Amino acid sequence: MAVEMKIPDLAESISEVVISQWLKQDGDYVELDEMICEVETDKAAQELAAEAAGILRIVVPEGETVQVGDVICHIEASESGAAATTTATAAANASTSSTATTTTTATPVADAKEVEMRVPELAESITEVVIGAWLKEEGDFVNMDETICEVETDKASQDLTAEASGILHILAQEGDTLNVGELICTIKPAEAPAGEQPSNNGTPATTQATTNTGSTASSTAAGHPSPAAAKILAEKGINPGEVNGTGVGGRITKEDALNAQKTTQPKASPAPAKKEAPAPAPVAVPGSRNQSRKRMSPLRKTVARRLVSVKNETAMLTTFNEANMQPIKDFRAKYKEQFKEKYGVSLGFMGFFAKACSTALLEIPGVNAQIDGNEIVYNDFVDISVAVSAPKGLVVPVLRNVEGMGFHEIEQGIKNLAIKARDNKLSIEEMQGGTFTITNGGVFGSMMSTPIINAPQSAILGMHNIVDRPMAVNGEVKILPMMYLALSYDHRIIDGREAVTFLVRVKQLLEEPERLLFGV
C-alpha cells in the first residue's frame, strides 16, 4: 500500500511552499523519518522526513510551487527486510553485516518510556526560540547532560543538553521557530552501543565491526563543530566531516570553519587529479555579474525587525555636539601604565564615556526613562547597554549599576562582555534590560552618524573617530583631537532642552575628566 506524503501545515501564515531540493532519487528505498526533500517558504527552509519506509515515487519535481495539503510523493510501503536485503547485498557476506549491525547498535532499555524534551523557559520575556543547530544527528546515541542542540532567541544563543541517555529522535528541524513548552525531540532510553566497549570475540567480522564502530564514535566526538562554527559551516554549505578540528579533542572551532571557506574550493577543483593537465581553479571574470544568496540568521532578522519598528514607533530626533579629547588623552598617557599594573586592565576611552553618561543620566532622569503604555518609568539606576559587533551580528550586552562603578570595574566589565560576544557566549540575562546605550562607530572610522534608539530605551549616544581639526581657542587657531557626539532620543518623553543639556553635560565631563573623580 502506497503512503501519500502531503505538504504539512508549517505555520498559520504559510499557504504554499517551493520544492527546493530532493535529497533522494525517484525509486530509492527510504527509511521511516529519513530526510527526503527540502521545501522553502517566504520565511525559512525546512526538510521533510519520510512518513513510512519503502520505495520513493516523486510526484512534484524541484522548483515547483505547491499548496499546503498537496501530494508531493508516494512511498510504496515495503517490508523492513528490504533494507536488510540491500545492506546484505552491499556487504561481503550477510553474516558479517548482521554481526556488525548487532555490535554497533545501542540496546534499548526494556519497557522504557521515551523522554520528551521541550523548549525550556529561558527568561520571563522569552516566548519563542529558533532551533539554530543540531550538534547530534537523528538516531545518534546521546549521553545524559550531553549538549545536543543550540537554540536562538532575539537576544542570544543557548545550548540544550540531553535529559536522558538513549537514542535521539529529532522532531524540530534547524530554522524552526518554537514556543516555550513545545516538543523539540524525544530520547528513547538505551544502553550505550556495545561497539564502544572492548570485545573478547576474536572473529574477524566482529573485530572489524568493533574497530569501525570505535573509529566512527571517535570521529563523531572529535568532529563536532562549536555552535558558532556549525552556523558558519551550514551557511557555507560545508560538511563538518570535511573539516579538521583544532580545538580540544578535535572539536571544530570558529576559526576552523572560517578557514574551511578558503580550503574547500581548492579541494573541489583538483578533482581530475589523475589527469595529466589538471583544470585550473576558476577565476572571476572582470565585469562579471554573479550573485549569491545567503539566508538571514534569526538574530539578523530580529535586529532588522526591531530597528524598523523603532523608526516607525518613536519620534526619534538626533542632536549633535563635539568634544575636545586632548584632556582624556593626557589623562590616559599619565596614568595608563599605573592603572594597568594595579588593575590588570587597560584604561580606555569607553570608561570615561560610561562614567560621564551615568553622571549625566542621574542629573537628567528624563533621558534615563522609558515609556510603558501610558506611563513613564523613571530609573534611579544606570544600566548601560554597550553595542558590540559579534560574528552573528550586532548585540548590546548590559553593564549594570554603572553609577556605582569605578573606572577599573567599568573597563573590566566591558572587556568581559566584548569577549563573550566575540565567542558567542553571552547569556540571555546579560542581554536583557538596559536604560541607555552607547555605540562606538569610531572604531570603524565613522566620523558622524545618527544612531537608532535601542527600544524600549529612550536615548542612545554615538561615539565617533577622533580627528585632528583646527579649532579657535582664546582667539587663536589650534589643532585639537576632536570627536563628534550624537545623541538620538525619543521626543515623545525627552524634550529638546533635556537632550541638549544632557549632551552638553557629557561634553563638559569629557573635556574636564577631573570632574568625574570629584563628582562636580
Secondary structure as GFF3:
##gff-version 3
##sequence-region A 1 520
A	DSSP	beta_strand	2	6	.	.	.	ID=ss1
A	DSSP	beta_strand	16	22	.	.	.	ID=ss2
A	DSSP	beta_strand	29	30	.	.	.	ID=ss3
A	DSSP	beta_strand	35	40	.	.	.	ID=ss4
A	DSSP	beta_strand	45	49	.	.	.	ID=ss5
A	DSSP	beta_strand	54	58	.	.	.	ID=ss6
A	DSSP	beta_strand	65	67	.	.	.	ID=ss7
A	DSSP	beta_strand	71	77	.	.	.	ID=ss8
A	DSSP	alpha_helix	81	90	.	.	.	ID=ss9
A	DSSP	alpha_helix	94	104	.	.	.	ID=ss10
A	DSSP	beta_strand	107	108	.	.	.	ID=ss11
A	DSSP	beta_strand	115	118	.	.	.	ID=ss12
A	DSSP	beta_strand	128	134	.	.	.	ID=ss13
A	DSSP	beta_strand	141	142	.	.	.	ID=ss14
A	DSSP	beta_strand	147	152	.	.	.	ID=ss15
A	DSSP	beta_strand	157	161	.	.	.	ID=ss16
A	DSSP	beta_strand	166	170	.	.	.	ID=ss17
A	DSSP	beta_strand	177	179	.	.	.	ID=ss18
A	DSSP	beta_strand	183	191	.	.	.	ID=ss19
A	DSSP	three_ten_helix	194	196	.	.	.	ID=ss20
A	DSSP	alpha_helix	204	222	.	.	.	ID=ss21
A	DSSP	alpha_helix	227	236	.	.	.	ID=ss22
A	DSSP	three_ten_helix	240	242	.	.	.	ID=ss23
A	DSSP	three_ten_helix	248	250	.	.	.	ID=ss24
A	DSSP	alpha_helix	254	268	.	.	.	ID=ss25
A	DSSP	alpha_helix	298	313	.	.	.	ID=ss26
A	DSSP	beta_strand	316	324	.	.	.	ID=ss27
A	DSSP	alpha_helix	326	343	.	.	.	ID=ss28
A	DSSP	alpha_helix	349	363	.	.	.	ID=ss29
A	DSSP	three_ten_helix	365	368	.	.	.	ID=ss30
A	DSSP	beta_strand	370	372	.	.	.	ID=ss31
A	DSSP	beta_strand	375	377	.	.	.	ID=ss32
A	DSSP	beta_strand	384	386	.	.	.	ID=ss33
A	DSSP	beta_strand	388	390	.	.	.	ID=ss34
A	DSSP	beta_strand	393	395	.	.	.	ID=ss35
A	DSSP	beta_strand	398	399	.	.	.	ID=ss36
A	DSSP	three_ten_helix	402	404	.	.	.	ID=ss37
A	DSSP	alpha_helix	407	422	.	.	.	ID=ss38
A	DSSP	alpha_helix	428	431	.	.	.	ID=ss39
A	DSSP	beta_strand	436	440	.	.	.	ID=ss40
A	DSSP	three_ten_helix	441	444	.	.	.	ID=ss41
A	DSSP	beta_strand	459	463	.	.	.	ID=ss42
A	DSSP	beta_strand	467	473	.	.	.	ID=ss43
A	DSSP	beta_strand	476	490	.	.	.	ID=ss44
A	DSSP	alpha_helix	496	511	.	.	.	ID=ss45
A	DSSP	alpha_helix	514	518	.	.	.	ID=ss46
###
